Amino acid sequence: SIERAVGCRTGACRKSWREKLTMKKQNRLQQLQQKRSSLSLTRTVSFGCTKSLILISCLGIVLLTRNQYVTPFLAAAVQGSHSTQQKHTLSLSSITESSSTLLSTSSLSSSQSSTSSENKDDETEPPVENSEGSSSSRKNGPLKVLFLSADTGGGHRASAESLASQFVIHYPGTKYDLCDFWTLDGCWPYRTLAPAYKHLSKYPRQWRFLYHLSNMRWYEIMQDIHSSVTCERKIRKRIASYDADVVVSVHPTMNYTPIRSLQNIARDTGKRTPFFTVVTDLGSGHSTWFQPEPEKVFIASDRIRKIAKKRGNVPDESLVESGLPIRHDFAVQNENMGGDRTSDTGKSYQRSMKAQLNLNSDTKTILVMGGGEGVGSLKQIVDSLYCTLTKSGIDASVVVVCGRNEKLKTRLENRDWNKILTRPKKKRRRLLKFLNPFKKKNNEDTESSTSHGNVKVVPLGFVTQMAEYMVAADILVSKAGPGTIAEAAAVGLPVMMTSFLPGQEAGNVDFVVENKFGEFCVKPDIIADGVSNWLKDDVALTQMSKNAIAISHPNAAEEIVLEIGEIAHQWMERNGK
């Protein structure tokens, strides 16, 4: 009985052990099957996503590179299946909306025009009026202007304001609005454009990476398609609510999608609103600036023309090299100087402007700027300028525009400048002697001078008389902002550039250096040596001033507004206004 009991227990143990093995095998098989099914599902989803991305990319390439062979074929297809397209689902209609919009708009403009749609000049000709008086009054009538911009730097808003002031001057009664639809109607990440710029501008390496990444062709295509699919309907409602007569973009990210919105508005209402792009860069421009559809694309230099033709396929007849739009004050000051600060009229006007601004008219004036926020190494630059000019025996006034940086303004006002002169030199300066092109000449002049110069530092806050201060100055020390460079050139002011934002402002440095009205330096000591040498060489300053005047466009804003207004009034007559 004992053996039987032991045998039963051992048998039961063996049976339970075998059951456990079988259960483990079954669990393993189930896990393997689940993994295989999940892998197959992942492959299916990834394959489907890849197919959809390829399809969207191909559609984007067709939309962006359409020509005389693709457009007629798409037009025929759309006209033949117009009734069936309305029954499609929302996803399909949203994807094909941009292509159908383009074709319907082109058919609308061709039906309204009595001439061929292939000739753009014939399209913009207004019908003949019965009364010459009524026609002239309409051409000078008020306009509703909508500017598209974003708070990514002060240059875009400054350009819009300069254009708006010219619209009010030449077309009295004009009403204008500035719209940032990415902040109002954009989805992520477009609605974070302004705060992201403020963050990235403080970290140049991050900005350089993002700028060059977004400037690639494949990225541009995907961004255009994504923004059009996700944000176009809201942007269309926003633009339609303004009921503008003309839309002007002064921002690179506000061209592709608003053009599609205006085409959809024209399809739905029959009203065609002209669209213009004003590029606010001098030497280099992002690819999103350029689209072939605008009536005109206003550019500032031949370097931008090459980029527009290469990246945007913009036709030659749409490109207008008008210069960068700047504030009207600079055109007035340019006229008061007689167009040349080196002439007798210009010199006498400069002396009177120095006296008006409470500056010493018998000494040279250096204007130091760091932007509206007073950023940059202004303190180090001012210290180096004071030491170098004083030890070189140069009498000068250093006017520092601190902007909204009240802390810097207070520190400069309460600074003990005698301690700056007695401060010991840093040892690292010896290692950088061979990098300073101005050092040898400046040392010789310093050794030959027996007396110290009288240098006065004048700190200022936020300045509204920038044109007057640039007229009074002899040299400008500033970052390589396009608006600042264009304004300095308008009054013939040589520029010493101290920094630039990678990507969009890199071409501005080349623009100044190639046209020979300025230089670029980073180290404060080297900047001071260069400015000191310029002040001692009146011939070099005169030549740089003439070179700046030669490439300037002080009346660019006026010329742009007159051309936009003429075309806008032609379309108003077409639309029955």
LONUKOL-319941 format. One record per residue (C-alpha): residue number from 0; residue in three letters; x, y, z. Coordinates in nm, 2 decimals, always signed. Example, Ala and Ser with C-alpha at 12.3 -4.5 7.8 and 13.67 -1.06 7.14 Angstrom:
<recs>
0|ALA|+1.23|-0.45|+0.78
1|SER|+1.37|-0.11|+0.71
</recs>
This chain:
<recs>
0|SER|+0.00|+0.00|+0.00
1|ILE|+0.29|+0.23|+0.07
2|GLU|+0.44|+0.16|-0.27
3|ARG|+0.11|+0.22|-0.44
4|ALA|+0.07|+0.55|-0.26
5|VAL|+0.42|+0.66|-0.35
6|GLY|+0.37|+0.55|-0.71
7|CYS|+0.04|+0.75|-0.73
8|ARG|+0.21|+1.06|-0.61
9|THR|+0.51|+1.03|-0.84
10|GLY|+0.27|+0.97|-1.13
11|ALA|+0.06|+1.28|-1.04
12|CYS|+0.37|+1.49|-1.02
13|ARG|+0.48|+1.37|-1.36
14|LYS|+0.14|+1.45|-1.50
15|SER|+0.13|+1.80|-1.36
16|TRP|+0.49|+1.86|-1.48
17|ARG|+0.39|+1.76|-1.84
18|GLU|+0.08|+1.98|-1.82
19|LYS|+0.30|+2.28|-1.72
20|LEU|+0.53|+2.21|-2.02
21|THR|+0.24|+2.20|-2.26
22|MET|+0.10|+2.52|-2.12
23|LYS|+0.43|+2.69|-2.16
24|LYS|+0.46|+2.58|-2.52
25|GLN|+0.12|+2.70|-2.59
26|ASN|+0.19|+3.04|-2.43
27|ARG|+0.51|+3.07|-2.64
28|LEU|+0.32|+2.99|-2.96
29|GLN|+0.06|+3.25|-2.88
30|GLN|+0.33|+3.51|-2.81
31|LEU|+0.50|+3.43|-3.13
32|GLN|+0.17|+3.46|-3.33
33|GLN|+0.10|+3.79|-3.17
34|LYS|+0.44|+3.93|-3.25
35|ARG|+0.41|+3.81|-3.61
36|SER|+0.06|+3.97|-3.64
37|SER|+0.19|+4.30|-3.50
38|LEU|+0.49|+4.29|-3.73
39|SER|+0.27|+4.23|-4.03
40|LEU|+0.04|+4.51|-3.92
41|THR|+0.33|+4.75|-3.87
42|ARG|+0.47|+4.67|-4.21
43|THR|+0.12|+4.72|-4.36
44|VAL|+0.08|+5.06|-4.19
45|SER|+0.43|+5.17|-4.28
46|PHE|+0.39|+5.06|-4.64
47|GLY|+0.06|+5.25|-4.66
48|CYS|+0.21|+5.56|-4.50
49|THR|+0.50|+5.54|-4.75
50|LYS|+0.26|+5.51|-5.04
51|SER|+0.06|+5.81|-4.92
52|LEU|+0.38|+6.02|-4.87
53|ILE|+0.50|+5.93|-5.22
54|LEU|+0.16|+6.01|-5.36
55|ILE|+0.14|+6.35|-5.18
56|SER|+0.50|+6.43|-5.28
57|CYS|+0.42|+6.35|-5.65
58|LEU|+0.11|+6.56|-5.63
59|GLY|+0.31|+6.85|-5.48
60|ILE|+0.58|+6.82|-5.75
61|VAL|+0.30|+6.83|-6.01
62|LEU|+0.15|+7.14|-5.85
63|LEU|+0.48|+7.32|-5.82
64|THR|+0.63|+7.22|-6.15
65|ARG|+0.33|+7.24|-6.37
66|ASN|+0.39|+7.35|-6.73
67|GLN|+0.21|+7.38|-7.06
68|TYR|+0.17|+7.00|-7.09
69|VAL|+0.05|+6.92|-6.74
70|THR|-0.19|+7.20|-6.69
71|PRO|-0.41|+7.14|-7.01
72|PHE|-0.43|+6.77|-6.92
73|LEU|-0.54|+6.84|-6.56
74|ALA|-0.78|+7.10|-6.69
75|ALA|-0.95|+6.85|-6.91
76|ALA|-0.97|+6.59|-6.64
77|VAL|-1.12|+6.84|-6.39
78|GLN|-1.37|+6.97|-6.64
79|GLY|-1.48|+6.61|-6.73
80|SER|-1.52|+6.50|-6.37
81|HIS|-1.63|+6.82|-6.21
82|SER|-1.97|+6.67|-6.11
83|THR|-1.82|+6.36|-5.96
84|GLN|-1.55|+6.55|-5.76
85|GLN|-1.82|+6.70|-5.54
86|LYS|-1.93|+6.35|-5.42
87|HIS|-1.58|+6.25|-5.30
88|THR|-1.50|+6.23|-4.93
89|LEU|-1.35|+6.52|-4.73
90|SER|-1.00|+6.38|-4.73
91|LEU|-0.99|+6.34|-5.11
92|SER|-1.14|+6.68|-5.18
93|SER|-0.89|+6.85|-4.94
94|ILE|-0.60|+6.69|-5.12
95|THR|-0.71|+6.77|-5.47
96|GLU|-0.85|+7.12|-5.37
97|SER|-0.53|+7.31|-5.46
98|SER|-0.51|+7.17|-5.81
99|SER|-0.88|+7.22|-5.89
100|THR|-0.86|+7.57|-5.75
101|LEU|-0.57|+7.66|-5.97
102|LEU|-0.74|+7.54|-6.28
103|SER|-1.08|+7.69|-6.20
104|THR|-0.91|+8.03|-6.14
105|SER|-0.73|+8.01|-6.47
106|SER|-1.05|+7.93|-6.65
107|LEU|-1.23|+8.22|-6.47
108|SER|-0.96|+8.47|-6.57
109|SER|-0.96|+8.35|-6.93
110|SER|-1.34|+8.38|-6.95
111|GLN|-1.33|+8.73|-6.81
112|SER|-1.05|+8.84|-7.04
113|SER|-1.10|+8.90|-7.41
114|THR|-0.75|+8.80|-7.50
115|SER|-0.54|+8.49|-7.46
116|SER|-0.47|+8.37|-7.11
117|GLU|-0.11|+8.29|-7.20
118|ASN|-0.03|+8.66|-7.23
119|LYS|-0.01|+8.81|-6.88
120|ASP|+0.03|+9.17|-6.99
121|ASP|-0.29|+9.14|-7.19
122|GLU|-0.47|+9.01|-6.89
123|THR|-0.40|+9.30|-6.67
124|GLU|-0.52|+9.56|-6.93
125|PRO|-0.84|+9.73|-6.80
126|PRO|-1.14|+9.78|-7.02
127|VAL|-1.17|+10.12|-7.20
128|GLU|-1.36|+10.37|-7.00
129|ASN|-1.61|+10.61|-7.16
130|SER|-1.50|+10.91|-6.94
131|GLU|-1.13|+11.00|-6.89
132|GLY|-1.22|+11.18|-6.57
133|SER|-1.38|+10.88|-6.40
134|SER|-1.09|+10.66|-6.51
135|SER|-0.83|+10.89|-6.36
136|SER|-1.03|+10.93|-6.03
137|ARG|-1.06|+10.55|-6.00
138|LYS|-0.69|+10.50|-6.05
139|ASN|-0.61|+10.74|-5.76
140|GLY|-0.89|+10.62|-5.54
141|PRO|-0.84|+10.46|-5.20
142|LEU|-0.76|+10.10|-5.15
143|LYS|-0.81|+9.82|-4.89
144|VAL|-0.46|+9.67|-4.84
145|LEU|-0.39|+9.36|-4.64
146|PHE|-0.03|+9.30|-4.54
147|LEU|+0.08|+8.95|-4.44
148|SER|+0.36|+8.93|-4.19
149|ALA|+0.47|+8.78|-3.86
150|ASP|+0.67|+8.90|-3.56
151|THR|+0.99|+8.73|-3.65
152|GLY|+1.22|+9.03|-3.63
153|GLY|+1.14|+9.40|-3.68
154|GLY|+1.24|+9.42|-4.05
155|HIS|+0.92|+9.27|-4.18
156|ARG|+0.69|+9.50|-3.98
157|ALA|+0.91|+9.80|-4.07
158|SER|+0.88|+9.72|-4.44
159|ALA|+0.50|+9.69|-4.41
160|GLU|+0.48|+10.02|-4.23
161|SER|+0.69|+10.20|-4.49
162|LEU|+0.47|+10.07|-4.77
163|ALA|+0.15|+10.16|-4.57
164|SER|+0.26|+10.52|-4.53
165|GLN|+0.32|+10.54|-4.91
166|PHE|-0.02|+10.40|-4.98
167|VAL|-0.18|+10.67|-4.76
168|ILE|+0.03|+10.94|-4.93
169|HIS|-0.04|+10.84|-5.29
170|TYR|-0.39|+10.70|-5.25
171|PRO|-0.57|+10.92|-4.98
172|GLY|-0.83|+10.73|-4.78
173|THR|-0.65|+10.40|-4.80
174|LYS|-0.71|+10.15|-4.52
175|TYR|-0.47|+9.88|-4.44
176|ASP|-0.43|+9.59|-4.19
177|LEU|-0.15|+9.37|-4.08
178|CYS|-0.24|+9.00|-4.04
179|ASP|-0.04|+8.72|-3.88
180|PHE|-0.27|+8.43|-3.97
181|TRP|-0.02|+8.17|-3.85
182|THR|-0.07|+8.29|-3.50
183|LEU|-0.45|+8.33|-3.54
184|ASP|-0.54|+8.03|-3.76
185|GLY|-0.24|+7.81|-3.79
186|CYS|-0.20|+7.46|-3.64
187|TRP|+0.11|+7.33|-3.47
188|PRO|+0.40|+7.41|-3.54
189|TYR|+0.30|+7.72|-3.75
190|ARG|+0.13|+7.90|-3.46
191|THR|+0.46|+7.88|-3.26
192|LEU|+0.65|+8.07|-3.53
193|ALA|+0.70|+8.40|-3.35
194|PRO|+0.81|+8.26|-3.01
195|ALA|+1.03|+8.00|-3.18
196|TYR|+1.21|+8.27|-3.37
197|LYS|+1.28|+8.47|-3.05
198|HIS|+1.43|+8.16|-2.89
199|LEU|+1.63|+8.04|-3.19
200|SER|+1.77|+8.39|-3.26
201|LYS|+1.96|+8.36|-2.93
202|TYR|+2.11|+8.03|-3.04
203|PRO|+2.27|+8.08|-3.38
204|ARG|+2.37|+7.71|-3.42
205|GLN|+2.01|+7.59|-3.37
206|TRP|+1.89|+7.86|-3.61
207|ARG|+2.15|+7.76|-3.88
208|PHE|+2.04|+7.40|-3.87
209|LEU|+1.67|+7.47|-3.89
210|TYR|+1.72|+7.74|-4.16
211|HIS|+1.91|+7.52|-4.40
212|LEU|+1.69|+7.22|-4.33
213|SER|+1.38|+7.41|-4.42
214|ASN|+1.55|+7.55|-4.72
215|MET|+1.57|+7.21|-4.89
216|ARG|+1.35|+7.14|-5.18
217|TRP|+1.18|+6.82|-5.04
218|TYR|+1.11|+7.00|-4.71
219|GLU|+0.96|+7.29|-4.89
220|ILE|+0.72|+7.06|-5.09
221|MET|+0.61|+6.87|-4.78
222|GLN|+0.56|+7.20|-4.58
223|ASP|+0.35|+7.36|-4.86
224|ILE|+0.13|+7.05|-4.89
225|HIS|+0.09|+7.01|-4.51
226|SER|+0.01|+7.38|-4.45
227|SER|-0.23|+7.39|-4.74
228|VAL|-0.42|+7.08|-4.63
229|THR|-0.44|+7.17|-4.26
230|CYS|-0.47|+7.55|-4.25
231|GLU|-0.60|+7.67|-4.59
232|ARG|-0.97|+7.67|-4.51
233|LYS|-0.92|+7.89|-4.20
234|ILE|-0.68|+8.12|-4.38
235|ARG|-0.93|+8.15|-4.66
236|LYS|-1.20|+8.27|-4.42
237|ARG|-0.96|+8.51|-4.25
238|ILE|-0.85|+8.67|-4.58
239|ALA|-1.21|+8.69|-4.70
240|SER|-1.32|+8.87|-4.39
241|TYR|-1.10|+9.16|-4.47
242|ASP|-1.25|+9.21|-4.82
243|ALA|-0.92|+9.35|-4.94
244|ASP|-0.85|+9.50|-5.28
245|VAL|-0.49|+9.38|-5.28
246|VAL|-0.28|+9.15|-5.06
247|VAL|+0.09|+9.21|-5.00
248|SER|+0.32|+8.96|-4.84
249|VAL|+0.63|+9.08|-4.66
250|HIS|+0.71|+8.74|-4.49
251|PRO|+0.87|+8.43|-4.65
252|THR|+0.62|+8.18|-4.49
253|MET|+0.31|+8.37|-4.62
254|ASN|+0.31|+8.31|-4.99
255|TYR|+0.21|+7.95|-5.09
256|THR|-0.10|+7.90|-4.88
257|PRO|-0.25|+8.25|-4.91
258|ILE|-0.21|+8.23|-5.29
259|ARG|-0.42|+7.91|-5.28
260|SER|-0.67|+8.07|-5.05
261|LEU|-0.71|+8.37|-5.29
262|GLN|-0.76|+8.13|-5.58
263|ASN|-1.03|+7.95|-5.39
264|ILE|-1.20|+8.28|-5.31
265|ALA|-1.19|+8.37|-5.68
266|ARG|-1.35|+8.04|-5.77
267|ASP|-1.63|+8.08|-5.52
268|THR|-1.71|+8.45|-5.55
269|GLY|-1.57|+8.54|-5.90
270|LYS|-1.36|+8.82|-5.74
271|ARG|-0.99|+8.82|-5.83
272|THR|-0.77|+8.98|-5.56
273|PRO|-0.41|+9.05|-5.68
274|PHE|-0.12|+8.92|-5.47
275|PHE|+0.22|+9.07|-5.44
276|THR|+0.54|+8.96|-5.27
277|VAL|+0.80|+9.21|-5.13
278|VAL|+1.12|+9.03|-5.04
279|THR|+1.28|+9.20|-4.74
280|ASP|+1.63|+9.04|-4.78
281|LEU|+1.93|+9.19|-4.95
282|GLY|+2.18|+8.92|-5.03
283|SER|+2.02|+8.58|-4.95
284|GLY|+1.66|+8.47|-4.93
285|HIS|+1.47|+8.16|-4.82
286|SER|+1.31|+7.95|-5.09
287|THR|+0.96|+8.00|-4.94
288|TRP|+0.98|+8.36|-5.06
289|PHE|+0.94|+8.27|-5.42
290|GLN|+0.63|+8.15|-5.61
291|PRO|+0.55|+8.19|-5.98
292|GLU|+0.18|+8.30|-5.92
293|PRO|+0.21|+8.66|-5.77
294|GLU|+0.15|+8.95|-6.00
295|LYS|+0.49|+9.10|-5.91
296|VAL|+0.78|+8.99|-5.69
297|PHE|+0.98|+9.29|-5.57
298|ILE|+1.34|+9.22|-5.49
299|ALA|+1.64|+9.42|-5.37
300|SER|+1.94|+9.29|-5.56
301|ASP|+2.06|+9.08|-5.85
302|ARG|+2.16|+8.80|-5.60
303|ILE|+1.79|+8.77|-5.50
304|ARG|+1.69|+8.76|-5.87
305|LYS|+1.91|+8.45|-5.93
306|ILE|+1.76|+8.27|-5.62
307|ALA|+1.41|+8.35|-5.73
308|LYS|+1.46|+8.21|-6.08
309|LYS|+1.64|+7.90|-5.95
310|ARG|+1.42|+7.80|-5.65
311|GLY|+1.08|+7.96|-5.73
312|ASN|+1.07|+7.94|-6.12
313|VAL|+0.96|+8.31|-6.11
314|PRO|+0.93|+8.45|-6.46
315|ASP|+1.14|+8.75|-6.56
316|GLU|+0.84|+8.97|-6.62
317|SER|+0.72|+8.92|-6.26
318|LEU|+1.05|+9.02|-6.10
319|VAL|+1.10|+9.39|-6.02
320|GLU|+1.44|+9.50|-5.88
321|SER|+1.32|+9.80|-5.69
322|GLY|+1.53|+9.79|-5.37
323|LEU|+1.44|+9.73|-5.01
324|PRO|+1.14|+9.94|-4.89
325|ILE|+1.26|+10.17|-4.61
326|ARG|+1.11|+10.45|-4.41
327|HIS|+1.01|+10.76|-4.59
328|ASP|+1.23|+10.97|-4.35
329|PHE|+1.54|+10.84|-4.53
330|ALA|+1.42|+10.95|-4.87
331|VAL|+1.36|+11.30|-4.72
332|GLN|+1.71|+11.31|-4.57
333|ASN|+1.86|+11.19|-4.89
334|GLU|+1.70|+11.47|-5.08
335|ASN|+1.80|+11.73|-4.81
336|MET|+2.16|+11.61|-4.85
337|GLY|+2.15|+11.66|-5.22
338|GLY|+2.19|+11.28|-5.28
339|ASP|+2.55|+11.29|-5.17
340|ARG|+2.69|+11.34|-4.83
341|THR|+3.04|+11.40|-4.97
342|SER|+2.93|+11.72|-5.16
343|ASP|+2.94|+12.07|-5.01
344|THR|+2.57|+12.06|-4.96
345|GLY|+2.58|+11.72|-4.79
346|LYS|+2.87|+11.83|-4.56
347|SER|+2.70|+12.15|-4.45
348|TYR|+2.37|+11.96|-4.39
349|GLN|+2.55|+11.70|-4.18
350|ARG|+2.71|+11.97|-3.96
351|SER|+2.37|+12.13|-3.91
352|MET|+2.22|+11.79|-3.82
353|LYS|+2.49|+11.73|-3.56
354|ALA|+2.41|+12.07|-3.40
355|GLN|+2.04|+11.99|-3.40
356|LEU|+2.10|+11.66|-3.22
357|ASN|+2.34|+11.83|-2.96
358|LEU|+2.65|+11.66|-3.10
359|ASN|+2.99|+11.82|-3.15
360|SER|+2.99|+11.93|-3.52
361|ASP|+3.37|+11.96|-3.52
362|THR|+3.44|+11.59|-3.44
363|LYS|+3.37|+11.26|-3.60
364|THR|+3.06|+11.06|-3.49
365|ILE|+3.03|+10.69|-3.47
366|LEU|+2.68|+10.54|-3.44
367|VAL|+2.67|+10.20|-3.26
368|MET|+2.35|+10.00|-3.28
369|GLY|+2.24|+9.66|-3.16
370|GLY|+1.88|+9.63|-3.27
371|GLY|+1.55|+9.75|-3.11
372|GLU|+1.62|+9.54|-2.80
373|GLY|+1.98|+9.66|-2.76
374|VAL|+2.12|+9.31|-2.79
375|GLY|+2.47|+9.21|-2.89
376|SER|+2.82|+9.28|-2.74
377|LEU|+2.75|+9.66|-2.73
378|LYS|+2.93|+9.71|-2.40
379|GLN|+3.25|+9.54|-2.52
380|ILE|+3.24|+9.72|-2.85
381|VAL|+3.19|+10.06|-2.69
382|ASP|+3.48|+10.00|-2.44
383|SER|+3.71|+9.90|-2.72
384|LEU|+3.61|+10.21|-2.93
385|TYR|+3.67|+10.44|-2.64
386|CYS|+4.02|+10.30|-2.56
387|THR|+4.14|+10.28|-2.92
388|LEU|+4.02|+10.62|-3.02
389|THR|+4.15|+10.79|-2.71
390|LYS|+4.49|+10.63|-2.74
391|SER|+4.50|+10.71|-3.11
392|GLY|+4.45|+11.08|-3.05
393|ILE|+4.11|+11.10|-3.23
394|ASP|+3.84|+11.33|-3.11
395|ALA|+3.50|+11.17|-3.16
396|SER|+3.15|+11.11|-3.03
397|VAL|+3.03|+10.76|-2.98
398|VAL|+2.65|+10.75|-3.00
399|VAL|+2.52|+10.42|-2.86
400|VAL|+2.16|+10.32|-2.93
401|CYS|+2.06|+10.09|-2.65
402|GLY|+1.70|+10.04|-2.76
403|ARG|+1.48|+9.91|-2.48
404|ASN|+1.78|+9.79|-2.28
405|GLU|+1.76|+10.05|-2.00
406|LYS|+2.01|+9.85|-1.79
407|LEU|+2.28|+9.90|-2.05
408|LYS|+2.20|+10.27|-2.09
409|THR|+2.23|+10.33|-1.72
410|ARG|+2.56|+10.14|-1.70
411|LEU|+2.71|+10.35|-1.98
412|GLU|+2.59|+10.67|-1.82
413|ASN|+2.75|+10.59|-1.49
414|ARG|+3.06|+10.44|-1.62
415|ASP|+3.41|+10.56|-1.51
416|TRP|+3.59|+10.58|-1.84
417|ASN|+3.93|+10.65|-1.69
418|LYS|+3.94|+10.30|-1.54
419|ILE|+3.88|+10.16|-1.89
420|LEU|+4.20|+10.33|-2.01
421|THR|+4.41|+10.20|-1.72
422|ARG|+4.27|+9.84|-1.75
423|PRO|+4.54|+9.59|-1.83
424|LYS|+4.53|+9.42|-2.16
425|LYS|+4.43|+9.06|-2.19
426|LYS|+4.70|+8.81|-2.28
427|ARG|+4.49|+8.64|-2.54
428|ARG|+4.51|+8.96|-2.74
429|ARG|+4.88|+8.88|-2.83
430|LEU|+4.77|+8.55|-2.98
431|LEU|+4.53|+8.73|-3.22
432|LYS|+4.77|+8.99|-3.36
433|PHE|+4.81|+8.80|-3.68
434|LEU|+4.43|+8.79|-3.73
435|ASN|+4.39|+9.17|-3.71
436|PRO|+4.43|+9.33|-4.06
437|PHE|+4.42|+9.68|-3.90
438|LYS|+4.66|+9.62|-3.61
439|LYS|+5.00|+9.71|-3.77
440|LYS|+4.88|+10.04|-3.91
441|ASN|+4.70|+10.13|-3.59
442|ASN|+5.01|+10.06|-3.38
443|GLU|+5.22|+10.29|-3.59
444|ASP|+4.97|+10.57|-3.56
445|THR|+4.93|+10.52|-3.18
446|GLU|+5.31|+10.53|-3.12
447|SER|+5.34|+10.85|-3.33
448|SER|+5.06|+11.03|-3.14
449|THR|+5.17|+11.22|-2.83
450|SER|+4.83|+11.33|-2.70
451|HIS|+4.51|+11.15|-2.61
452|GLY|+4.19|+11.21|-2.80
453|ASN|+3.88|+11.35|-2.65
454|VAL|+3.61|+11.08|-2.69
455|LYS|+3.25|+11.13|-2.56
456|VAL|+3.01|+10.84|-2.52
457|VAL|+2.64|+10.94|-2.57
458|PRO|+2.40|+10.65|-2.46
459|LEU|+2.05|+10.67|-2.60
460|GLY|+1.74|+10.47|-2.54
461|PHE|+1.48|+10.38|-2.80
462|VAL|+1.53|+10.62|-3.09
463|THR|+1.26|+10.75|-3.33
464|GLN|+1.49|+10.99|-3.52
465|MET|+1.71|+10.72|-3.67
466|ALA|+1.73|+10.89|-4.01
467|GLU|+1.86|+11.21|-3.85
468|TYR|+2.13|+11.02|-3.64
469|MET|+2.25|+10.83|-3.95
470|VAL|+2.29|+11.16|-4.14
471|ALA|+2.49|+11.30|-3.85
472|ALA|+2.71|+10.99|-3.82
473|ASP|+3.03|+10.92|-4.01
474|ILE|+3.04|+10.55|-3.95
475|LEU|+2.78|+10.30|-3.85
476|VAL|+2.87|+10.00|-3.63
477|SER|+2.58|+9.75|-3.63
478|LYS|+2.47|+9.39|-3.70
479|ALA|+2.40|+9.29|-4.06
480|GLY|+2.03|+9.35|-4.07
481|PRO|+1.89|+9.41|-4.42
482|GLY|+1.68|+9.71|-4.32
483|THR|+1.97|+9.88|-4.13
484|ILE|+2.20|+9.83|-4.43
485|ALA|+1.95|+9.96|-4.68
486|GLU|+1.88|+10.27|-4.46
487|ALA|+2.26|+10.34|-4.41
488|ALA|+2.31|+10.31|-4.79
489|ALA|+2.03|+10.56|-4.85
490|VAL|+2.22|+10.83|-4.67
491|GLY|+2.57|+10.72|-4.79
492|LEU|+2.69|+10.59|-4.45
493|PRO|+2.98|+10.33|-4.43
494|VAL|+2.90|+10.02|-4.23
495|MET|+3.11|+9.81|-3.99
496|MET|+2.92|+9.49|-3.94
497|THR|+2.97|+9.30|-3.61
498|SER|+2.74|+9.00|-3.63
499|PHE|+2.47|+8.83|-3.85
500|LEU|+2.21|+8.57|-3.81
501|PRO|+2.32|+8.25|-3.99
502|GLY|+2.14|+8.17|-4.31
503|GLN|+1.91|+8.47|-4.39
504|GLU|+2.16|+8.75|-4.30
505|ALA|+2.48|+8.58|-4.43
506|GLY|+2.42|+8.72|-4.77
507|ASN|+2.39|+9.07|-4.64
508|VAL|+2.75|+9.06|-4.54
509|ASP|+2.86|+8.96|-4.89
510|PHE|+2.63|+9.23|-5.03
511|VAL|+2.81|+9.51|-4.83
512|VAL|+3.16|+9.38|-4.89
513|GLU|+3.11|+9.32|-5.26
514|ASN|+2.98|+9.67|-5.31
515|LYS|+3.27|+9.81|-5.10
516|PHE|+3.09|+10.03|-4.85
517|GLY|+3.18|+9.83|-4.54
518|GLU|+3.36|+9.55|-4.37
519|PHE|+3.28|+9.26|-4.13
520|CYS|+3.46|+9.20|-3.80
521|VAL|+3.36|+9.00|-3.49
522|LYS|+3.62|+9.09|-3.22
523|PRO|+3.56|+9.42|-3.04
524|ASP|+3.93|+9.51|-3.05
525|ILE|+3.95|+9.45|-3.43
526|ILE|+3.63|+9.65|-3.48
527|ALA|+3.78|+9.94|-3.29
528|ASP|+4.10|+9.93|-3.49
529|GLY|+3.91|+9.93|-3.82
530|VAL|+3.70|+10.22|-3.72
531|SER|+4.00|+10.41|-3.61
532|ASN|+4.18|+10.36|-3.94
533|TRP|+3.87|+10.47|-4.14
534|LEU|+3.84|+10.79|-3.94
535|LYS|+4.21|+10.88|-4.02
536|ASP|+4.15|+10.82|-4.39
537|ASP|+3.91|+11.07|-4.53
538|VAL|+3.97|+10.94|-4.89
539|ALA|+3.86|+10.59|-4.80
540|LEU|+3.55|+10.72|-4.61
541|THR|+3.45|+10.94|-4.91
542|GLN|+3.49|+10.64|-5.15
543|MET|+3.28|+10.41|-4.93
544|SER|+3.01|+10.67|-4.90
545|LYS|+2.99|+10.71|-5.28
546|ASN|+2.97|+10.33|-5.32
547|ALA|+2.68|+10.32|-5.07
548|ILE|+2.49|+10.59|-5.26
549|ALA|+2.55|+10.41|-5.59
550|ILE|+2.36|+10.10|-5.48
551|SER|+2.09|+10.27|-5.26
552|HIS|+1.72|+10.29|-5.34
553|PRO|+1.58|+10.56|-5.10
554|ASN|+1.25|+10.58|-5.29
555|ALA|+1.20|+10.20|-5.32
556|ALA|+0.88|+10.21|-5.11
557|GLU|+0.72|+10.47|-5.33
558|GLU|+0.80|+10.29|-5.65
559|ILE|+0.67|+9.96|-5.52
560|VAL|+0.34|+10.12|-5.40
561|LEU|+0.28|+10.30|-5.73
562|GLU|+0.32|+9.98|-5.93
563|ILE|+0.10|+9.78|-5.69
564|GLY|-0.17|+10.05|-5.69
565|GLU|-0.18|+10.07|-6.07
566|ILE|-0.23|+9.69|-6.10
567|ALA|-0.48|+9.68|-5.81
568|HIS|-0.70|+9.95|-5.97
569|GLN|-0.70|+9.75|-6.29
570|TRP|-0.83|+9.45|-6.11
571|MET|-1.09|+9.66|-5.93
572|GLU|-1.23|+9.77|-6.26
573|ARG|-1.24|+9.41|-6.37
574|ASN|-1.42|+9.32|-6.05
575|GLY|-1.68|+9.60|-6.10
576|LYS|-1.56|+9.82|-5.82
</recs>
